[in-house]
Amino acid sequence: MLTIPIKKDIDWFYKIPKKAENDLSNSIRENILLFIFNREESELNEYISDPIYGIKWKILIKECNKVLNKIIIKIETELKLKGNYDFDVIKIGGRKNNDFTLKIYQDDKEIFLKKLEFKFNTNKITNIPEVVSLYENNVEYNGIKYNEYFYDNIILKLIIEYPELGSITKEEYLKHINTSNDISKYSFLNKLQTIREKDPKKFDKKYFYTSLDEYLKLSNECPFKVDNIRDKIKEKVMDKEFIMWKPDINNINNSKFYNERLDENLDNLKFECIVGSTTKNTIILSTGNIKFHCLLRWKNHNCIRGTAWQISVK
């Protein structure tokens, strides 16, 4: 839901937040962008003329207009648009969803949609640590998902080693593994987290790294099939316009938006190799000039919740 921005919140575009401030600052920045995208210039005058924060607002508004115009010109060319048209930008829901949608209207009819994704403190897609995160239960890998493998090969061992965990069926475990609810609601996962927190390094070495390494070695026995993950990348990433804000902390006048998109054909996407430093848990998929680094990880504490593929572009 769009709220009227507080003038001082513009500072979040010109400073690097602490890790604990990431969610809050991202939310504020996205709300400001949505506000600017959907306001006439006259409605922004009170922000531009502010004696304290006006210059920062002026720079951002100018850059917003430039990047949006650049994208619209590309759409004009691709659609061969003739005559008058209107547009607006809406925010897609979701707590950590960075997506906006640009809607083009002509003769009061919606004729085109384009996804936009906002990224902060970067100027290239290849510098983004994650262009998309796919929960692992949505991606097939050699006929067995990692969370299923983890239950069969690790959880059952943990239950024997730590009787205080009690028991959990595979069906119940897989149902809860990617939940976003408060973990205290799930007795087994809550107890497992308590056990891990006593000595995270020892626990991870014994169960986290070992399970990832052994699971991904399955590709040596069964060639990796890219169809499913390719389809997800196409759906979530390809042809999306990335709008990337790079602040210059030393000279705010050099702060600006950058714009890129990936539009390469992925029909020939193929498995290349498995790499990693501490453990080999990154699959490289390649096509043409693009390589996708697909890092298998836990989003919410190792071995506790949220198995996912974190995908970046190189």
N, C-alpha and C positions, 0 to 999 in steps of 0.2 A: 504494500500500500504506500503510495506516494505521500510524503509529508513535506511541509514547507521547510527548506533548509535554514539552519542557524548560520549567520554570516561567518562566524569564527570557524565553523567546521570545514571551511575551504582549506585550512591548514593541513588537513589529512592528505591533500594532494601534493604537498611540498615537504613532507617529512617521512622518514621510514619508521613505521610503528614497531613497538616491541612485539614479540611473538604473541603474548597474551592479548594484545590489542588488535590482532589481525581480523578477526570476525567483525568486531565493532567498526573498525575503520573501513573495511570493505563495504559493509552495509551502508555507511554514511556516504562514501564516495559514489556508490551505485545510485543512491537516492538523489544525490546532487546531479549526476549525469542525466537521469530520467527527467528531473526538473528542468534542466537546461534544454534538453532535446525537445521538450513539449511546451516551451514558452516563447512568445514573441520577444524581440529585442527590447521593446519598451517595458515589458514586465520584468526585465532583468536590470533595469537602470539603477534601482535602489541598491543592488549588490555591487555594481560597477562603481558607483559613486561613493561607496562607503570609505571614510577617511583612513581607516586602519586596514581593511581587508580588500578594498576595491581593486588594487592592482592585480592581486592573485585571482580574483574573480574574472577580471578582464582577460587575462592570459588564458585561463581555462575555457571561458566562453568562446573566445576567438578560435582556439584549437578544436573545440567541440564542433563548431560550425565547419571548419576546414575538413575535418576527418569525415563528417557526415556527408558533406557535399561531394567529397571524393568518392565515397561509396555509392551515392545516388547517381553520379555521372557514369560510373561503371554499369549500374543497373539500366540506366537510360540507353546506353550503347548496346548492351546485350539484348534488351527487350525491344530495341528500336522504337522507343516511346515517342509518340507524337501527340501534340495537344497538351492541355493542362492536366495536371495530376496533383494529388495531395498525398501526404504521408504522415504517419505518426510512429512513435517508438513506445513499446510497452515492455514491461519487465515480466519475465517468466518466473513463476513461483518456485519456492524451494529455499531452504535456509542457506545453502552454500552454492546456489546456482548463480553463475556470473552472466547468464545469457539475457540479452534483450532481443526483441523481434522488431524489425523495421517493416512496417506495412505500407504498401503503395496502393492508393485508390485512384480510380479514374471513372468519371461519370457515376460517382457514389457507389462503385463496386470495387471490392478488394481484388486486385489483379496479381499481386506478387508479395511474397514473404521472404525476408532474409534474416537469418540469425546473426546476431552480433555478440561477441564475447569480449568483455572488458578484462584486461590484465594490468596490474599495477607494477611499476618499477621495472619495466623491461621495454625493449624496442625491437625484438625479433622473436618470431615463433620458436626458433631453435634455442632461445635462452629461457623459455618457459619450462620449469621443472615438470609440469603436468598439463598437457592439453586436454586430457580427459582421464577420468578414473572410472573404471568399470568394475562393479562388484563382481567378484569371481564366480558367483553362482549363476551369472548370466553368460559366462563364456566357457565353452567346452575346451578341454585340453586332453587329447588322447583318451577320450572316453570316460575319464574320471575327473571330478573337480577336486581342487586342493582341499577344500573343507571336508569333503568325504574321505579323502586320503588321510587327513589329519585325525579324523575320528577313528578310522580303522587301525591306524598305525601308531598314534600317539595318545589319544584320549584314553583308550582302553588300557594302555600301559600306566598312564597317570592314575587311573582309578585304583589299580593294584598297588602302586607305590604310595599313594596318599588316600588311605581308606576314608578319611574325613570328607573327601569330595562327595561320597555317596555315588549314586549311579545316574546315568542319563541315557535315554534311548537315542539312537542315531536320528530318528525322525525329529525328536524334540531338540537335539543339538543343532541340526541343520536349520530348524525353524528360527532359533534364537541367535545364531552366529552373526547375522548381519542386522540385528535390530538396532534401532537408534534410541530405544528406551533406556531409562536409568537401569544400570546393570544390577543394582541392589534388588530388582524385581526377579532376578534369575539366580536362584541359590547356587547352582552348580558353577556358573561363570563367575559369580561373585567370590566364591571360595577359591576358584582357580586363580583369580587375579590376586587374592591375598597371598597365596602360596608363591606366586611368581615374584611379588614385590619384596619378599624376604631376601632374595638374591637374584635380581633380574639377569645379571651377566651369566651366572652359572646356569640358570634356567634356560635362557635363550641359546646358549652354546649347546646344551644337551638336547633341546627339543625344537627350537625355532630354526636354527641354521641347518641342522641335520634333516629336518622334515622337508624344507625347501629344496635342498640339494638332491635328496633322494627322489622327491616327487618330480622334479624337472628332468632327472636322468631317464625318466620314462620315455622321453623323446628319442633316446638311443635305441629303444626296443620297438617303439611305434612312431613312425614319422609324424612330425607335428603338422596338424591340419589347420590352415589359416582361415578357412571360410567363415567361421563364426565370428572370430575377432575382427576380421576384415569388414564384415557387414556392420559390426558395431562402430568401428572407426569411421566408416562411410556415413553412418547415420548421425554420429555425434560430433564429428570434426570436419569432414571434408566440405569444402565450399562455404564454410562459415567465415565471416569476416571478423578477424581479431583486431580490436582497437586497444592499443597498448600505450599507457601513459608512462613516460619516463621523466621524473622530476630532476632538475638540476639544483641541488641543495645550495650550491655556492652562488649561483646566479639564476634566480627563478625565471628570468626572461628567456632562458634557453630550454625551459621545460616544454615538452610538446607531446602530441599524439603521433604514434606510428600505426600503420595499417598494413596487414598482410592477410592472405588467405591461402589455403592449400586446395588446389584443384586438380591434382595429378590423378590419373587413372590408376585404380588399385586392383584392376583385374589380374595383374601379374604379380601381385604381392606374394612373396615367398619367405619361408623360414630360412634364416641364414646361420645363426649360431646361438649359443647360450654363453653369456659372460657374467662377470661379477668380481668384486674385490674380496670382501669378507666371505661371501658365499656366492655361488653362481646362480643368481635368481632373476636375471634379466634376459629375456628372449629378444633377439634382433630380427625384425621383419623388414624386408627391403623391396623397393620397386623404383626403377629409374634413379632419380637423384635423392630420393627420400628414404630415410631409415627410421623406423619406429622402434623405440626402446621400450619394451613392455616389462616393467618391474613388478614382480609378484610380491605383495607385502600385506601386512596387517594394518588397517587404518586406525584401530583403537586398541593399542597395547598389543605387543607381540603375543601370539597364541591365545588371545582372549576373544576379540571380536573384529569382524569386518575384513575378510580376505578379499583383496582387490588387485586389479592390474592398474598400475600407475603408468600412463603412457606419455612419452615425450617424443619430440621430433628432432632429428639430427640431420 
